[in-house]
Amino acid sequence: MRKKQRGKAGLRVKWVSGWAGVMGTAVMAVAALIGACAPAPRVGPAALVLPLLPDHCGIAALPPMAGRPLAALADVSLQGPLRAIWPAQDVTSEVQPGRLNAQLNEQGVILRLFCG
């Protein structure tokens, strides 16, 4: 059974009584509780927000390479294969934890190194 009444600002308010009203109130209360328990999203620089991943490709042993030419990796001993990723190059989505990826710019300068 529904009753229509006028609220304080003259707005029409619908009251639902009976089992539907009780269930609706219960569902809203549970949703509010679940929402209050959810962790807040982590915001900030990726290096601070993302968890550290295990080093499967030996990247931790390498000297800083960002800003250096790709040829600089020729002087370094690598644990596994190297994949050079050029701008607009298609890459496979398969992940090989032991592979070192070098993301490059148009001039062949290393932007970042990552495992995968």
C-alpha positions as CSV (number, residue, x, y, z in Angstrom):
1,M,0.0,0.0,0.0
2,R,1.4,3.4,-0.9
3,K,0.6,6.7,0.6
4,K,1.4,10.0,-0.9
5,Q,2.1,12.9,1.4
6,R,3.6,16.3,1.1
7,G,7.1,16.8,2.6
8,K,8.4,20.0,4.3
9,A,9.2,21.8,1.0
10,G,5.9,20.8,-0.6
11,L,7.5,17.9,-2.4
12,R,5.5,14.8,-2.9
13,V,6.9,11.9,-0.8
14,K,6.1,8.3,-1.4
15,W,5.9,6.1,1.6
16,V,6.1,2.3,1.1
17,S,4.8,0.2,3.9
18,G,4.8,-3.4,4.5
19,W,7.4,-6.0,3.5
20,A,8.7,-4.0,0.5
21,G,9.4,-1.0,2.8
22,V,11.3,-3.1,5.3
23,M,13.3,-4.9,2.6
24,G,14.2,-1.6,0.9
25,T,15.4,-0.1,4.1
26,A,17.4,-3.2,4.9
27,V,19.1,-3.2,1.5
28,M,20.0,0.4,1.8
29,A,21.5,-0.1,5.3
30,V,23.6,-3.1,4.1
31,A,24.8,-1.1,1.1
32,A,25.8,1.8,3.3
33,L,27.7,-0.5,5.7
34,I,29.5,-2.3,2.8
35,G,30.5,1.0,1.3
36,A,31.8,2.3,4.6
37,C,34.0,-0.8,4.9
38,A,35.6,-0.5,1.5
39,P,39.2,0.8,1.5
40,A,39.8,4.3,0.2
41,P,41.4,4.3,-3.2
42,R,45.2,5.0,-3.2
43,V,46.1,8.1,-5.1
44,G,49.6,9.4,-5.9
45,P,52.7,8.7,-8.0
46,A,52.8,5.2,-9.3
47,A,56.1,4.5,-7.7
48,L,54.6,5.2,-4.3
49,V,51.1,3.7,-4.8
50,L,51.8,0.4,-6.6
51,P,53.3,-2.5,-4.6
52,L,56.8,-3.5,-5.4
53,L,56.9,-6.6,-7.7
54,P,59.5,-9.4,-7.4
55,D,62.6,-8.8,-9.4
56,H,62.6,-11.7,-11.9
57,C,64.7,-10.1,-14.6
58,G,67.6,-8.6,-12.7
59,I,66.5,-5.0,-13.0
60,A,67.6,-4.1,-9.5
61,A,71.2,-4.9,-10.3
62,L,71.3,-2.6,-13.3
63,P,72.6,1.0,-13.0
64,P,70.1,3.8,-13.8
65,M,69.5,3.7,-17.5
66,A,66.7,6.2,-18.1
67,G,67.9,8.9,-20.5
68,R,70.7,6.8,-21.9
69,P,70.8,5.3,-25.4
70,L,69.8,1.7,-25.9
71,A,73.4,0.8,-26.8
72,A,74.3,1.4,-23.2
73,L,72.6,-1.9,-22.3
74,A,75.3,-3.7,-24.5
75,D,77.9,-3.1,-21.7
76,V,75.7,-4.6,-19.0
77,S,75.3,-8.3,-18.2
78,L,71.6,-9.2,-18.5
79,Q,69.9,-12.2,-16.7
80,G,67.5,-12.9,-19.5
81,P,66.2,-11.7,-22.9
82,L,65.9,-8.0,-23.7
83,R,62.9,-6.5,-25.6
84,A,63.2,-3.0,-27.0
85,I,59.8,-1.3,-27.3
86,W,59.8,1.6,-29.8
87,P,57.0,4.2,-30.0
88,A,53.8,2.9,-31.7
89,Q,55.3,-0.6,-31.9
90,D,52.8,-3.5,-31.4
91,V,53.8,-5.8,-28.5
92,T,52.4,-9.1,-27.4
93,S,50.4,-9.2,-24.2
94,E,52.2,-12.3,-23.0
95,V,54.3,-11.8,-19.8
96,Q,57.7,-13.3,-19.4
97,P,58.9,-12.4,-15.9
98,G,62.5,-13.0,-16.8
99,R,62.5,-10.7,-19.8
100,L,63.8,-7.1,-19.5
101,N,61.7,-4.6,-21.4
102,A,63.3,-1.2,-22.5
103,Q,60.7,1.4,-23.5
104,L,62.4,3.8,-26.0
105,N,61.6,7.1,-27.6
106,E,62.0,7.9,-31.3
107,Q,65.8,8.5,-30.9
108,G,66.5,5.2,-29.2
109,V,66.8,6.7,-25.7
110,I,65.6,4.6,-22.8
111,L,62.5,6.0,-21.1
112,R,62.1,3.2,-18.6
113,L,63.0,-0.4,-17.9
114,F,60.6,-3.0,-16.6
115,C,60.3,-6.8,-16.2
116,G,57.7,-8.7,-18.2
